[in-house]
């Protein structure tokens, strides 16, 4: 009887931790700051966050591993919350995941030289994942080093790509903290360089 109660408590604790993790990611994704509060800028940030999460889910589905199910469930919860926020903001763009072939089609051209600026015009968001500073990318394989510079505050960080995402550089929490501006969860003006 004691073992059964202990197991139920352990499962409940794990379940609560998962829900809190999703809530933390969702809070981060929704705290997108817009300088003048215009709906179009809010929609642009929400659309970008939605696209990144849809692409991440598609990547996990295309190349699943032992943790993919949990990652997909967490990201789907974030997608649902972003969709609610988009509806409230009046966003109308039809946001879809990129096809996997399109996501990596220009990898060879983008990675032509060390220190070369890549993914021009890309915004940089955070994945909500913990651990040492790292990034995931749709453009570069694991082991590639990317230097991300926030042009609004001139802060930069160099991180190693550790997985696949739906954007050129999706930073985890630790990496994003190194370049973020207080209160912002999206870097609209960034330079991304391939340095290794």
N, C-alpha and C positions, 0 to 999 in steps of 0.2 A: 504493500500500500504506500509506504514511504517513497519507494523508488518511482512509482507512478506519479505521485504529486510532484516530486523533484523534476521529472521529465517534462511535465506540463508547465511548471514554472520556467524551466530553461527555454522551452519553445516560445512561451509568452514573451520572455525577455528578448529573444532573437527577433521575434515579430515586431516588437516595439522599436528595437534598434533599426530594423529595416525601414519602418515607417518614418522614423526621425531622420534617417539618411535621405529618403526621398523628399521630406519636407525641407531639409537644408538645401538640397540641390534646387528645388523649386523656388525657394526664397531667393537664392542667388540668381537664378535665371530671370526672375521677375523684378529684381531691383535695378532694372535697366534705366539709366538716367538720361533724360533728355533736357538739354540746356534751356529751351524755351517752352517745353511742354506741348509742342505741336503733335497732333495725332499721327501725321505721316512719319515723323521720326520715331515715335513709339512703335508704330507698325513695322517700320524697317528693322528695328532691334528685335521685336518679337518674331518677325518672319525669319530673321537670321538665326535666332535661337532655335526656332522650330525646325528649320532646315538642317541645322547641325545635329539635332537630336534624331531626326528621321534618318539622316545619313549614317549616324552611329548605329542605330538599330539595324539598318540594311546591311551594314558591314558585319555586325555580329551574326546576322542570319546567314550571310554568305560564307563566313568562315567561323563557325561556332567552336567554342571550347567548353570546358567544364563549368565556367562561370557565366557563359553567355545568357542562359535563362534568367538568372538574377539580374544581370546588367540590363537586359531588354525590359524586364518588368519594371525596374526602377526608372528607366528612360521613358517608358510608355506612360507612367504616372506623371512625369514631367511634361510630356507631350500633351496629355489631357488638360493639365493646368494652363499650359501656354495657349491652347486652343480656346479655353474659357476666357483668358485675358485678351486674346485677339478679338473674340466676339464682342466683348465689352468695349474695346477700343474702336470697333467698327472696321477692322482690317478685312480686306476682301481678296487679297492675292491668294491664288491657288498654290500653296507651298507643297512641294513633293520632294521625296528623296531623290538624289541624283542617281542615275544608273551607274553601276559599279565600273563599267567600261569607260564612261565619260569622266569619272572622278580621277582616273589615273592616266588618261590618254596623253596628256602633255608632260608627263613626269620627266622624260628624257630631255626635252627642251628646257624645262624649268630648272633642271639640276645641272646645267652645263658647266658652271664654274664655281669654285670655292669662294665664298663671300659674295656671291651674286644675289642681288635682290630678286626674290621669287614671289609669286602669288600677289602681284600688285593689286591694290584695291581691296584686299581681303580684310574683313574685320576679325578681331581676335576675341574669343569668348573663353569661358572656363567650363570645365567638365564637371566640377563638383567632386572630383575624385581626390583622395588623400595621397599620402606618400611623399617621397622626396620630389623636388622640382622635376617635372617631365612634361612631355606633350604627346598628343596623338595627332595623326595627320592622314589626309586623304591622298596626299601627293608624294610622300616620301616613306621609304621602308624603315622598320625598326633599326635603330643604331645611327640614323642620320642626326646630325646636330644642327639645330636651327637657332639663330639669334633673333629674338623678337624685341623690337624697340617701340615703345609708346611715344609717338611724336608729340603728344600733348604735354608730357612731363620729362621727356628725354631719358627715361629710365629704360634699361634693357636687361635681358636675361638670355643666357644661352642654355638650351635644354636639349636632351636627347629624346628622339621619338621612340616611344615604347609600344605603340599600338596604332590601330586604325580608327579614324573618326570621319566625320563628314565635312571637315574643313581643312584648310592648309595647315593651320596650327591651332589646336584646341589645347589650352594649357590647363594643367591640374591646379588645385588650390594653391599649393606652395609656390609654383612658378608664377601664377597670376598675381599673387601678393607682391612679388618683386617688381612688377611693372605697373600695377593699377594706380588709378587716382582714387582718393577716398570717396566711398559711396558709389563708385561706378563698377559695373559688372560687364562692360562691353568696351573694347578699345576700337574706336572707329578709324583713327588715324594711326596706322602702324606700319613699320617696315619689317619684313620677314626676310632673313638672309639664310642661305644654306652655307654652313661653315664647316661641314664635315660629313 
